Amino acid sequence: MTYRELAPPTGLLPVVACLWEHDAPPGHEQRIIPDGCVDLVRLDGELVVVGADTGPVVVPPRAASTSCTSGIRLRPGAAGAVLGLPASEVRDQRVPLADVWPDAGPALAEALDLADPSGRLDLLARTVLHREAERDGLVAAAARRLGTPGSRIAGVAEDLGVSERHLHRRTVAAVGYGPKMLGRVARLRRLIGLSSGAPSPLSERAARAGYASQAHMSDEVRRLTGRTPVRFLEDAALTAA
């Protein structure tokens, strides 16, 4: 399995996290976990919007030859503006882009079919650039703060000068789900990062990632990944290797 991330063009840095390609060999099962992002993906010849996930998605093994999937990952807080609709409408879904962009989606899908593999990501990037979308600055700031261990939604909202209800509404529209879910995703991502270096006790990593207890960590990791923390982190280490 080969997974590659490419930096987006300069003009897309505010709204795009990366461009990516994934070559999956036959017989390989892929487990996708929440990351707070929405992707535009060319999958099996179809262009789809992959909404923000709230739980694990398991892609079954393919019996055919190695397949290449490519896409563009939007930053948390950018999806609503890029798609032109509340990101919550595609949460936990895979939606044909033609249904989201009825004016431009079909023509883009046809152009991608005609393009060679090296030109497909460029086409996707240029299409997003032409949307002239702007990331929701309030949501982007909230996502950064929620990524800090010990952060609380009430405190983040107060720091940003808005009510918790207002922050929730904006986050749901721009990301696909609310601040509480964003906080859970941030903790999981910190846990993964802490597990990539020198080994340390799982309880210590749980505390550093921002979990209230090891039981809290176990509950959230199971909910987001479908695995126990030990099993999930072992799988993550093997994938990184």
C-alpha positions as CSV (number, residue, x, y, z in Angstrom):
1,M,0.0,0.0,0.0
2,T,1.3,3.5,-0.9
3,Y,-0.2,6.7,0.3
4,R,1.2,10.1,-0.8
5,E,0.3,13.6,0.3
6,L,1.2,16.6,-1.8
7,A,1.2,20.2,-0.7
8,P,-1.7,22.3,-2.3
9,P,-0.9,25.2,-4.6
10,T,-0.2,28.4,-2.7
11,G,-3.6,29.9,-3.6
12,L,-5.4,27.0,-1.9
13,L,-3.4,26.8,1.3
14,P,-6.2,28.6,3.4
15,V,-8.8,26.0,2.4
16,V,-7.0,22.8,1.4
17,A,-4.9,20.6,3.7
18,C,-3.4,18.5,1.0
19,L,-3.8,16.6,-2.3
20,W,-3.4,12.9,-1.9
21,E,-3.1,9.6,-3.8
22,H,-3.6,6.1,-2.5
23,D,-2.6,2.9,-4.2
24,A,-4.3,-0.1,-2.5
25,P,-3.2,-3.6,-3.4
26,P,-5.9,-6.3,-3.9
27,G,-7.1,-8.0,-0.7
28,H,-6.3,-4.9,1.5
29,E,-8.9,-3.7,3.9
30,Q,-8.8,0.0,4.7
31,R,-10.0,1.6,7.9
32,I,-10.8,5.3,7.7
33,I,-11.1,7.2,11.0
34,P,-12.6,10.7,11.6
35,D,-10.2,13.7,11.0
36,G,-12.6,16.7,10.9
37,C,-12.1,17.0,7.2
38,V,-14.2,16.7,4.0
39,D,-12.6,15.3,0.9
40,L,-13.4,15.4,-2.8
41,V,-12.4,11.9,-4.0
42,R,-12.2,10.2,-7.4
43,L,-13.2,6.7,-6.4
44,D,-13.8,3.8,-8.9
45,G,-14.1,6.4,-11.7
46,E,-16.7,8.5,-9.8
47,L,-16.2,11.8,-8.3
48,V,-17.7,12.0,-4.8
49,V,-17.8,14.2,-1.7
50,V,-16.7,12.3,1.4
51,G,-18.3,14.0,4.3
52,A,-16.8,14.4,7.8
53,D,-17.1,11.0,9.5
54,T,-18.2,10.5,13.1
55,G,-17.0,6.9,13.3
56,P,-14.9,4.4,11.5
57,V,-15.5,3.5,7.9
58,V,-14.1,0.1,6.7
59,V,-13.4,-0.2,2.9
60,P,-13.6,-3.9,2.0
61,P,-10.8,-5.6,0.2
62,R,-10.9,-5.5,-3.6
63,A,-10.3,-8.6,-5.5
64,A,-9.0,-6.9,-8.7
65,S,-5.6,-5.4,-9.4
66,T,-4.2,-2.5,-7.4
67,S,-6.5,0.5,-7.5
68,C,-5.5,4.2,-7.3
69,T,-7.7,6.7,-5.5
70,S,-6.9,10.4,-5.5
71,G,-8.5,13.3,-3.8
72,I,-8.3,16.8,-2.3
73,R,-8.7,17.2,1.5
74,L,-10.4,20.4,2.7
75,R,-9.3,22.0,6.0
76,P,-11.7,21.9,9.0
77,G,-14.0,24.9,8.6
78,A,-13.6,25.1,4.8
79,A,-16.1,22.5,3.6
80,G,-19.3,24.5,3.9
81,A,-17.9,27.4,1.8
82,V,-16.3,25.2,-0.9
83,L,-19.3,22.9,-1.3
84,G,-21.8,25.8,-1.2
85,L,-24.0,24.0,1.4
86,P,-23.9,23.2,5.1
87,A,-21.3,20.5,5.6
88,S,-23.7,18.7,7.9
89,E,-25.7,17.7,4.8
90,V,-22.9,15.3,3.7
91,R,-21.8,14.2,7.2
92,D,-21.1,10.4,7.3
93,Q,-22.0,10.2,3.6
94,R,-20.4,9.6,0.2
95,V,-22.3,11.9,-2.2
96,P,-21.7,12.2,-6.0
97,L,-20.2,15.7,-6.6
98,A,-22.7,16.1,-9.5
99,D,-25.5,16.2,-6.9
100,V,-23.7,18.9,-4.9
101,W,-22.5,21.0,-7.9
102,P,-25.1,20.2,-10.6
103,D,-23.7,23.0,-12.8
104,A,-20.0,22.0,-12.7
105,G,-19.8,18.5,-11.3
106,P,-20.7,16.5,-14.4
107,A,-18.3,18.4,-16.7
108,L,-15.5,18.0,-14.1
109,A,-16.2,14.3,-13.9
110,E,-15.9,14.0,-17.6
111,A,-12.7,16.0,-17.7
112,L,-11.2,13.7,-15.0
113,D,-12.1,10.6,-17.1
114,L,-10.2,12.1,-20.0
115,A,-7.1,13.3,-18.0
116,D,-4.1,11.2,-17.3
117,P,-3.4,10.3,-13.7
118,S,-0.9,13.1,-13.2
119,G,-3.4,15.7,-14.3
120,R,-6.4,14.7,-12.2
121,L,-5.2,16.3,-9.0
122,D,-4.4,19.5,-10.9
123,L,-7.9,19.5,-12.3
124,L,-9.4,19.1,-8.8
125,A,-7.2,21.8,-7.4
126,R,-8.0,24.3,-10.1
127,T,-11.8,23.6,-9.7
128,V,-11.6,24.3,-6.0
129,L,-9.6,27.4,-6.6
130,H,-12.2,28.7,-9.0
131,R,-14.8,28.4,-6.2
132,E,-13.1,31.3,-4.5
133,A,-14.2,30.0,-1.1
134,E,-13.0,31.3,2.2
135,R,-12.6,29.2,5.3
136,D,-14.7,30.2,8.3
137,G,-12.2,32.0,10.4
138,L,-14.1,31.6,13.6
139,V,-14.3,27.8,13.1
140,A,-10.7,27.6,12.2
141,A,-9.7,29.4,15.4
142,A,-12.0,27.2,17.4
143,A,-10.5,24.0,15.9
144,R,-7.0,25.2,16.8
145,R,-8.1,25.9,20.4
146,L,-9.9,22.6,20.7
147,G,-6.7,20.9,19.7
148,T,-5.1,22.1,23.0
149,P,-5.2,19.5,25.8
150,G,-7.6,20.6,28.5
151,S,-9.6,23.0,26.3
152,R,-13.3,23.3,27.1
153,I,-16.0,24.4,24.6
154,A,-17.3,27.1,27.0
155,G,-13.9,28.5,27.4
156,V,-13.2,28.4,23.6
157,A,-16.5,30.2,22.9
158,E,-15.7,32.9,25.5
159,D,-12.2,33.4,24.1
160,L,-13.7,33.9,20.7
161,G,-16.4,36.3,21.9
162,V,-19.4,34.2,20.9
163,S,-22.0,32.0,22.6
164,E,-21.7,28.2,22.7
165,R,-24.8,28.0,20.6
166,H,-23.4,30.3,18.0
167,L,-20.1,28.4,17.9
168,H,-22.0,25.1,17.5
169,R,-24.1,26.4,14.6
170,R,-21.1,27.8,12.7
171,T,-19.1,24.6,13.3
172,V,-21.8,22.3,12.1
173,A,-22.2,24.4,8.9
174,A,-18.5,24.6,8.2
175,V,-17.2,21.2,9.3
176,G,-20.3,18.9,9.5
177,Y,-20.5,18.4,13.2
178,G,-20.2,20.4,16.4
179,P,-17.3,21.4,18.7
180,K,-17.7,18.4,21.0
181,M,-17.0,16.0,18.1
182,L,-14.1,18.2,17.0
183,G,-12.6,17.9,20.4
184,R,-12.9,14.1,20.3
185,V,-11.1,14.0,17.0
186,A,-8.4,16.4,18.2
187,R,-7.7,14.1,21.2
188,L,-7.5,11.1,19.0
189,R,-5.0,12.8,16.7
190,R,-2.9,13.9,19.7
191,L,-2.9,10.3,20.9
192,I,-1.7,9.0,17.6
193,G,1.1,11.6,17.6
194,L,2.2,10.8,21.1
195,S,2.4,7.1,20.1
196,S,4.7,7.6,17.2
197,G,7.8,8.4,19.3
198,A,9.5,6.6,22.1
199,P,7.3,4.1,23.9
200,S,5.5,5.4,27.1
201,P,2.7,3.9,29.3
202,L,-0.7,4.2,27.7
203,S,-2.1,5.9,30.8
204,E,0.6,8.6,30.4
205,R,-0.2,9.1,26.8
206,A,-3.9,9.3,27.6
207,A,-3.3,12.1,30.1
208,R,-1.0,14.0,27.7
209,A,-3.5,13.7,24.9
210,G,-6.2,15.4,27.1
211,Y,-8.4,12.4,28.2
212,A,-9.8,12.6,31.7
213,S,-8.9,9.0,32.4
214,Q,-7.8,5.8,30.7
215,A,-11.4,4.7,30.6
216,H,-12.4,8.0,28.9
217,M,-9.7,7.3,26.3
218,S,-10.8,3.7,25.8
219,D,-14.5,4.8,25.3
220,E,-13.6,7.5,22.7
221,V,-11.1,5.5,20.8
222,R,-13.5,2.6,20.4
223,R,-16.2,5.0,19.3
224,L,-14.0,6.7,16.7
225,T,-12.0,3.7,15.4
226,G,-13.9,0.5,16.2
227,R,-10.8,-0.8,17.9
228,T,-9.4,-0.9,21.5
229,P,-6.7,1.7,22.0
230,V,-4.0,-0.9,22.1
231,R,-5.2,-2.6,18.9
232,F,-5.8,0.7,17.1
233,L,-2.3,2.1,18.0
234,E,-0.6,-1.1,16.9
235,D,-2.4,-0.9,13.6
236,A,-1.5,2.8,13.2
237,A,2.2,2.0,13.9
238,L,2.2,-0.8,11.3
239,T,0.5,1.5,8.7
240,A,3.1,4.2,9.4
241,A,5.9,1.7,9.0
